[in-house]
Amino acid sequence: MNVILPQKRLLQESNDKFPVLYPLYGLSDDHTVWMRRTSIERYIEPLGLAAVMPQVPSLYQCCGTEDFLYEDNIGFRDFCREQGIELTPGTHEWGYWDKKIQMVLEWFMEGKQD
């Protein structure tokens, strides 16, 4: 398990709980991939978030339309369309996922404002 704690909040005397993000990983990686392939630490620091990246059984959550696994995810694509969930074109590479983690962080923080 990898854990990132927000340094600025650790320096403050506070009993507040950290908002926590739990980014998972895809089919071919493990819990270390977000630290190795994205700038997640740099992205979450100004947000005051903690990130917990657990070692879990493989789970596939997101698939770009240009991804080599796309054909295996047609049923998932159809389900998303039926539910009105937007799909974003992309390839199976870490540049795509690095952009996506930034979008997820924006979405996550919007929910924390409620």
C-alpha positions in Angstrom: 0.0 0.0 0.0 1.2 3.5 -0.8 -0.1 6.5 1.2 0.5 10.1 0.5 -0.4 12.6 3.3 -0.7 16.3 2.7 2.4 17.9 4.2 0.8 21.4 4.7 -2.0 19.9 6.8 0.4 17.8 8.8 2.2 21.0 9.8 -0.9 22.6 11.1 -2.2 21.7 14.5 -5.6 20.3 13.6 -7.7 17.3 14.5 -9.5 17.5 11.1 -9.7 14.4 9.1 -8.1 14.3 5.7 -10.3 13.9 2.7 -9.0 10.7 1.1 -8.8 9.6 -2.5 -8.4 5.8 -3.3 -7.0 5.6 -6.8 -7.0 2.0 -8.1 -5.1 0.6 -11.1 -5.7 -1.4 -14.2 -5.2 -4.9 -15.4 -1.4 -4.9 -15.8 -0.2 -2.9 -12.9 -0.1 -2.7 -9.1 -0.5 -0.2 -6.3 2.8 1.5 -7.1 1.8 2.6 -10.6 0.2 6.0 -9.7 3.4 7.1 -8.0 5.6 5.8 -10.8 3.6 7.0 -13.8 1.7 10.1 -12.8 2.3 13.3 -10.9 -0.4 12.4 -8.3 1.6 13.7 -5.4 2.1 17.1 -7.0 -1.6 17.2 -7.9 -3.1 16.4 -4.5 -0.8 18.5 -2.4 -2.4 21.9 -3.0 -5.8 20.2 -2.5 -4.9 19.0 1.0 -5.9 15.5 0.1 -4.5 12.2 1.3 -4.2 9.4 -1.3 -4.3 5.7 -0.3 -3.3 3.3 -3.1 -4.0 -0.2 -1.8 -2.9 -3.5 -3.3 -6.2 -5.0 -4.4 -7.2 -7.7 -6.9 -7.1 -6.4 -10.5 -10.1 -4.2 -11.3 -10.5 -2.3 -14.6 -12.4 1.0 -14.2 -11.7 3.1 -17.3 -11.0 2.3 -20.9 -10.2 4.8 -23.7 -11.8 4.1 -27.0 -8.4 3.7 -28.6 -7.2 1.3 -25.9 -6.0 -2.2 -27.0 -8.4 -3.6 -24.4 -11.4 -1.8 -25.9 -12.8 -4.8 -27.7 -13.0 -6.6 -24.4 -14.9 -3.7 -22.9 -17.7 -3.2 -25.5 -20.3 -4.4 -23.0 -19.1 -1.9 -20.5 -19.2 0.8 -23.1 -22.7 -0.1 -24.0 -23.8 0.0 -20.4 -22.2 3.5 -19.9 -24.0 4.8 -23.0 -27.3 3.4 -21.7 -26.7 5.1 -18.3 -25.7 8.4 -20.0 -22.1 8.2 -18.8 -19.7 10.1 -21.0 -16.9 8.2 -22.7 -13.6 10.0 -23.5 -11.4 8.9 -26.5 -7.9 7.9 -25.4 -5.1 5.3 -25.8 -3.7 2.8 -23.3 -0.8 5.0 -22.1 0.2 6.8 -19.0 -0.1 10.3 -20.5 -3.9 9.6 -20.8 -4.1 8.4 -17.2 -2.1 11.4 -15.9 -4.7 13.7 -17.4 -7.6 11.6 -16.1 -6.3 11.7 -12.5 -6.5 15.5 -12.7 -10.1 15.3 -13.8 -10.9 12.8 -11.1 -9.4 15.1 -8.5 -11.5 18.0 -9.7 -14.6 15.8 -9.5 -13.6 14.5 -6.1 -13.1 18.0 -4.7 -16.5 19.2 -6.0 -18.2 16.5 -4.0 -16.2 17.5 -0.9 -17.7 21.0 -1.0 -21.2 19.6 -0.1 
